Amino acid sequence: MLKGSWKNLVLGISIIFLTILLSSPSFAEVNLFIDKNTVRVYDPELKNWSILNDFKPTGWRTGNYLALVWNKNHAYIYDVRIHQWHPLLDCNPVNGVVRNTLAIVWNPNRAYAYDVNLRQWVPKDTIDTITAANATDSFATIVTVASVYLYDAFLKQWVGLDDIDPTGWAMNENFLLVWNSENAYVYDLSLHQWAVAEGIKPQSGMVEPQQVVVYTVDKIFFYDRNTHRWRATYR
């Protein structure tokens, strides 16, 4: 009798768990549909389409929670978690990137980071033309011929390096690595500050989950996420 009761209890718990699992919202990549002058985003919680009328996009990006569309004048982003469109008017975007908690659009001399937690666009002006941009869930980056800037989602502000003339850069969720002919610069997302290796004359570099690696003619420099220090070995 006890054995049968135990089986019934396990079966009941399994049914409850399965019911909760099936009723919980499950997000894959946002379903975006574009038709002439109409943009539709399917909202899985509302089980309905959110419609943006009278808008003909020239570019778009989708992620697990965000849908970004833009044309030569404006940009709009939809967040399925709060079921809202957030416009960015008169921004003249040329491209954009979407992640789960951040997005970025930019024109030649201004970038806008969309911060999900703030529910707003945060602008950054540049003197030189923006040549590249990217984003993770922790930060968004823009690169010009002379400078590098990043929007730190924890600090909720743009920080950067002016007049360094970058020759290369790489990034992941934990680091932004930038180098020029003389120095290597790492922005450590666990400290929210820069660590500089001066005068090493970098040739190339890469980012790994727990460290940054920079190559010079005769040495390999490592920046460690745990010690927050640079060290070097001979090649």
Secondary structure, DSSP 8 states (H G I E B T S, - for coil): -HHHHHHHHHHHHHHHHHHHHHHS----S-EEEEETTEEEEEETTTTEEEEEES---SEEEE-SSEEEEE-SS-EEEEETTTTEEEEETT---SEEEE-SSEEEEEETTEEEEEETTTTEEEEEE-SS-EEEEEE-SSEEEEEESS-EEEEETTTTEEEEE-S---SEEEE-SSEEEEE-SS-EEEEETTTTEEEEETT----EEEE-SSEEEEE-SSEEEEEETTT--EEEEE-
